[in-house]
Amino acid sequence: MPESDDARQALSLLKSYLEELKASGVDALPYGVTGGAAEPAAGAPSRPAVPNVAESLEQIRAELGDCQRCSLGKGRTNLVFGVGNPRARLVFVGEAPGRDEDLQGEPFVGEAGGLLTRLITRMGLSREDVYICNVLKCRPPGNRNPEPPEIEQCSPFLLRQIRSIGPAVIVALGTFAAQTLLGSKAPISKLRGHFHDYHGIPLMPTFHPSFLLHNRSDTGKYWLVWEDMIQVLNRLGLPVPDVKRKG
């Protein structure tokens, strides 16, 4: 009997998922299921219960160690892992650390970080409520765009971070983060404004704070970001602050 299109699609999705698990360091799946599973046949070996395989952020950071998996490790000052609530419902993901982040070992602490903090505050939240990280953990020289080998080494750790946190919503800050997480080449202007799917988690792309700073005179871009955050707050079931647009 020929496979249906749905069956082929399901197999393709399963294959992609297993490949991502392997890339993120999961070498084997637990044997057995829970909840509603049929009892083993008489004489069959009993199946162990599915263990809790969730990793903590501390475990993931420890595995990264003094990471030298790509060439960026040689030139960094600090590895920038992430900061915030390990059980945050909202995660912000940027591109890579900049100069200030590299020096301090914390993401989004420069001028762009200040703007992100003000945006989070305007949402009625704090940096301690959310989790903030980047696709790359080390600063590229001269703040150039990340290269494929660097993404290949870092992306599995980002996926593991997000799975450890288990957020309800992800915000991808800027073109690179959005394109990397979504596997898309579409510009951020086309991706933003509506939710996409990232491993079953709603993901909202929006403009990077640095982009807003470089376009200070175009205040309309900031209000587009705010419109995106209103959607995020609605998805989280949180109240939307009454923010008046001046002028």
Residue pairs with C-beta under 8 A, 6 or more apart in sequence:
3 11
20 156
20 159
20 199
21 29
23 155
23 156
23 159
24 156
24 157
24 159
24 160
24 163
25 63
25 156
25 160
26 53
30 48
30 50
30 51
30 53
31 47
31 48
32 47
32 48
32 49
32 50
33 47
33 50
34 49
34 50
40 46
40 47
54 163
54 164
55 160
55 163
55 164
56 86
56 164
57 81
57 82
57 86
57 161
57 164
57 165
60 157
60 160
60 161
60 164
61 81
63 157
64 79
64 81
64 137
64 157
66 73
66 79
67 73
67 79
67 137
67 138
68 74
69 153
69 154
70 138
70 149
70 150
70 153
70 154
71 149
71 150
72 136
72 138
72 139
72 140
72 150
73 79
73 138
75 138
75 139
75 141
76 97
76 102
76 138
76 139
77 102
77 103
77 105
77 139
78 102
78 103
78 104
78 105
79 105
79 137
79 138
80 97
80 101
80 102
80 105
80 106
80 107
80 134
80 137
80 138
80 139
81 133
81 137
82 107
82 131
82 132
82 133
82 134
82 161
83 106
83 107
83 127
83 131
83 132
83 133
84 91
84 127
84 128
84 129
84 130
84 131
84 132
85 128
85 129
85 130
85 131
85 165
86 131
86 164
86 165
87 165
87 166
88 129
88 130
88 131
88 165
88 167
89 167
89 168
89 169
89 236
90 125
90 129
90 130
90 131
90 167
90 168
90 169
90 170
90 171
90 232
90 236
91 130
91 131
91 132
91 133
91 162
91 165
91 167
91 169
91 170
91 171
92 108
92 116
92 120
92 130
92 131
92 132
92 133
92 170
92 171
92 173
93 133
93 134
93 135
93 158
93 162
93 170
93 171
93 172
93 173
93 177
93 181
94 107
94 108
94 132
94 133
94 134
94 135
94 173
94 174
94 177
94 208
95 134
95 135
95 136
95 145
95 146
95 173
95 174
95 176
95 177
95 208
96 134
96 135
96 136
96 138
96 139
96 140
96 143
96 146
96 176
97 107
97 134
97 136
97 137
97 138
97 139
98 110
98 112
98 139
98 143
99 110
99 139
99 143
100 109
100 110
100 113
101 107
101 108
101 109
101 110
101 113
101 134
101 139
102 138
102 139
107 113
107 132
107 133
107 134
108 116
108 117
108 132
108 209
111 213
112 208
112 209
112 210
112 213
113 209
115 209
115 212
115 213
116 132
116 173
116 209
117 127
119 209
119 225
119 226
119 229
120 126
120 127
120 129
120 130
122 226
122 229
122 241
122 243
123 229
123 232
123 233
123 238
123 241
124 233
124 238
124 239
124 241
125 238
131 161
131 165
131 167
133 158
133 161
134 158
134 177
135 146
135 151
135 154
135 155
135 158
135 176
135 177
135 180
135 181
136 146
136 150
136 151
136 154
137 154
137 157
138 150
140 146
140 147
140 150
145 176
146 154
146 176
146 180
151 180
155 180
159 199
162 170
162 198
162 199
162 201
163 199
167 201
168 201
168 202
168 235
168 236
169 201
169 202
169 203
169 204
169 232
169 235
169 236
170 181
170 198
170 201
170 202
170 203
170 204
171 203
171 204
171 205
171 206
171 228
171 229
171 232
172 178
172 181
172 182
172 203
172 204
172 205
172 206
173 206
173 207
173 208
173 209
174 188
174 207
174 208
174 210
174 211
175 187
175 188
175 208
177 205
177 208
178 184
178 188
178 191
178 192
178 203
178 205
179 185
179 186
179 188
179 191
181 198
181 203
182 191
182 196
182 198
182 203
182 205
184 191
188 205
188 206
188 207
188 208
191 205
192 204
192 205
192 206
192 207
192 224
192 228
193 224
193 227
193 228
194 204
194 231
195 202
195 203
195 204
195 231
195 235
196 202
196 203
196 204
196 205
197 203
202 235
204 228
204 231
204 232
204 235
205 228
206 224
206 225
206 228
206 229
207 221
207 224
207 225
211 221
212 221
212 222
212 225
215 221
219 247
223 245
226 243
230 240
233 239
233 240
234 240
